Amino acid sequence: MKRLWLAAVLCLGSAASSALPVAAAADNWFEIKSAHFTVWANANDRATRTLVWQLEQIRNVARTLWPWFKVELPKPLVIIAARDEQTMKTLAPQYWEVKGGVRPVSVWVSGADQHYIAIRSDVRAEDNVSVNPHTSAYFSYANLALGNSFEPSLPLWLSRGLAGVLSNTLVRQNDVLIGAAIPWHLEQLRARRIPLAQMMAVSPNSPELKRSENAQYFDAQCWGFVHYLMFGQEGRHAENLNSFVGLLGKGQPPEAAFAAAFGSVPEFDAAFSSYVNRSVFPAVRVKGDAGVDRERFPTRQMSPAEGALARASFHATMGRATDARALLADVVKAEPDLPGPSVVEAMLLERAGNIEGARTAYAKAVELGTANYYALYRSAALSIRDADRAGLEAIETNLTKCVDVNPSFARAHAMLAEVKADLKRPQLTIVPHMQKGVTLDPTDPWNRISAARVLARFSAFDEARKAAESARRLAADDPSAMNEADRILAMLKGR
């Protein structure tokens, strides 16, 4: 799956590390689970439970609004509920190290094994307030799901616009308000707009997005235009929007799909300009999901070592290696048999380019019984080259456990198919994994390369050639994948 890096997300650059306050290590941390979210929180109070309840309501709204919206993510999402500003400061200290810098109420970051959103649970909107204090967090969640909903990805203007509309969803006691206006977007839109055709031509690599000011104006316009398509003129264009997305899902190019669903793009410029200058903006109020009971979420208190490990994993993903390792040292002293510290250390080493050290750390995590799907996969990937039959059998066991833990992880399925083929397992145990590797992430050339190698082993040379050719087309930005696809095609020549 392609990763979307968004200008609206808080910048997560590295900064000088600082030791964590002793008080933070003494916090009591809890794991709270709802039907679809795992939350690590340092307060098991109503505010935290309300936050989890709101996330469930927003997820339900997204699924109701857009049936094509895939709310299940291939990479787990963990919410870290910080009870106050001091907790957020210990989680993301770089923002407090800059004099006069932003003091975020939410921070999003994506790691190798999971996504994290840290949110202050003590900051929440009252029923009479029209701006959600967690817009950046909900924007990030929406973009993660939108990025998983389509292959290839939605046009940038549409994904950012949809995420922007969802970001200011207001969950009330008895209902949910969708589409509340975002004041700072309106201010930017009224100061500056570009023709809609120009907005639609912007891609993630467009030079105009490299300046944060331009990116902010772009996000404002995307939000405004999608808001207009959803709610403007008494919802006249809402069904056309769903038709447009449906055509994209069938593989139509964005320009042709828009023309078929809406007509000419320039025809909307005047109506849109008039829309953003109005004084009152429409929104939709829907009933919340009454089946979600915030008082019944299962909860368990985490051990001090588990709480420290949770924070260490977040620091590692944020690039705070010193902070992460300080916590890991405490965890190892308290509970030396926990596999988690080895997983985090392996990711830190791999991020730093120490592949051999990472391989050793991943192997230690596996030996200690890790259930982290990514650690099981990376241990296999880093040891497969030199593996004998016994080694391949161990890798097969680890990859089987990996896909059991996370059935949506495409590369593990693809690798498992190859390992089973190398071990001469029955085809009926190989083909389903080969197919899942491609269907779960059809834009990853390596999954098709794995399929080509497996098919060649089965002497299905025509199908292997097709898979390798598809991989080559997808490998424009990956020279090593391009070279491997060419190698397979050369091997298949004449067969």
Buried (B, 14 or more C-beta within 10 A) or exposed (E): BBEBEBBBBBEBEEBEBBEBEEEBBEBEBBBBEBEBBBBBBBBBEEBBBBBBBBBBBBBBBBBEBBEEBBBEBBBBBBBBBBBBBBBBBBBBBBBBEEEEEEEBBBBBBBBBBBBBBBBBBBBBBEEEEBEBBBBBBBBBBBBBBBBBBBBEBBBBBBBBBBBBBBBBBBBBEEBBBBBBBBEEBBEBBEEEBBEBBEBBBBEEEEEEBEEEEBBBBBBBBBBBBBBBBBBBEEEEBBEBBBBBBBBBBEEBEBEEBBBEBBEEBEEBBEEBBEBBEEEEBBBBEBEBBEEBEBEEBEBEEBBBBBBBBBBBBBBBBBBBBEBBBBBBEBBBEBBEEBBBBBBBBBBBBBBEEBEEBBBBBBBBBBEBEBBBBBBBBBBBBBBBEEBEEEBBEBBBBBBBBBBEBBEBBBBBBBBBBBBBBBBEBEBEEBBEBBBBBBEBBBEBBBBBBBBBBBBBBBEBBEBBBBBBBBBBEBBEEBEEBBEBBBEBBEBBEEE
